[in-house]
């Protein structure tokens, strides 16, 4: 069991970009940086803008510095 957990953690630390969904409507880049910084240095946060006439997008991308 311990070996499996270590393997999963090793794979987690190789992730450089996270897709985050179900974000609240008022979520800001600053809030997401603050939320994810304990897991590694955040290089940028992307919150795509919705197109006119479409509902607000509720997802974003968190980019981490090389880990």
Secondary structure, 3 states (H helix, E strand, C coil): CHHHHHHHHHHHCCCCEEEEECCCCCCCHHHHHHHHHHHCCEEEEECCCCCCCCCCCCEEEEEECCC
